[in-house]
């Protein structure tokens, strides 16, 4: 993983935690990390904040161990239509170059502090 990819991962987490400041699942603890609705190995949705939900560490572990619960939570949080749109997008094969990561990084930086 390159430093650009690491920057994008870190910024995405920051955007999601700012947006979902409380855990989307338990609604008790602060959101500490982002749970990718679709696996991070799918680059088309990996850096999209709308494909990540903010959860606390305990709920993140739970969702990783119970993928069917994660899908239900995602559908209820982003809506069924958005879920299926993102699901189709996640299946698109793409390969990012350094310039793509720089553009993603810039876009994520612009979202920080705006609650998007």
LINUR-V949882 format. One record per backbone hydrogen bond with DSSP energy under -0.5 kcal/mol. CO is the residue of the C=O (numbers start at 1). NH is the residue of the N-H. E is the energy in kcal/mol with one decimal. If there is no record, write none. Layout:
BEGIN
CO_NH_E / CO_NH_E
END
This chain:
BEGIN
2_6_-2.2 / 3_7_-2.4 / 4_8_-2.4 / 5_9_-2.6 / 6_10_-2.7 / 7_11_-2.8 / 8_12_-2.5 / 9_13_-2.2 / 10_14_-2.0 / 11_15_-2.7 / 12_16_-2.5 / 13_17_-2.7 / 14_18_-2.2 / 15_19_-2.2 / 16_20_-3.2 / 18_21_-0.6 / 19_21_-0.8 / 21_31_-1.5 / 23_27_-1.4 / 29_23_-3.1 / 33_55_-2.7 / 34_36_-0.6 / 35_53_-2.3 / 39_42_-2.0 / 41_43_-0.9 / 42_45_-1.4 / 42_46_-1.0 / 43_47_-0.6 / 45_48_-1.3 / 47_49_-0.7 / 48_51_-2.2 / 49_52_-1.5 / 51_37_-2.8 / 51_38_-0.6 / 53_35_-3.3 / 54_24_-2.7 / 55_32_-2.0 / 55_33_-2.2 / 56_60_-2.4 / 57_61_-2.2 / 58_62_-2.1 / 59_63_-2.9 / 60_64_-2.2 / 61_65_-1.6 / 62_66_-1.4 / 66_69_-0.7 / 66_70_-1.8 / 67_71_-2.1 / 68_72_-2.0 / 69_73_-2.6 / 70_74_-2.5 / 71_75_-2.5 / 72_76_-2.1 / 73_77_-2.2 / 74_78_-2.9 / 75_79_-1.4 / 79_83_-2.3 / 80_84_-2.4 / 81_85_-2.1 / 82_86_-2.7 / 83_87_-2.5 / 84_88_-2.1 / 85_89_-2.2 / 86_90_-2.7 / 87_91_-0.7 / 88_91_-1.0 / 89_92_-1.8 / 92_44_-0.5 / 92_94_-0.5 / 97_101_-2.0 / 98_102_-2.2 / 99_103_-1.9 / 100_104_-2.6 / 101_105_-2.9 / 102_106_-2.3 / 103_107_-2.3 / 104_108_-2.5 / 105_109_-2.5 / 106_110_-1.9 / 107_111_-1.0 / 108_111_-0.5 / 108_112_-1.2 / 111_114_-2.1 / 111_115_-0.5 / 111_116_-0.8
END
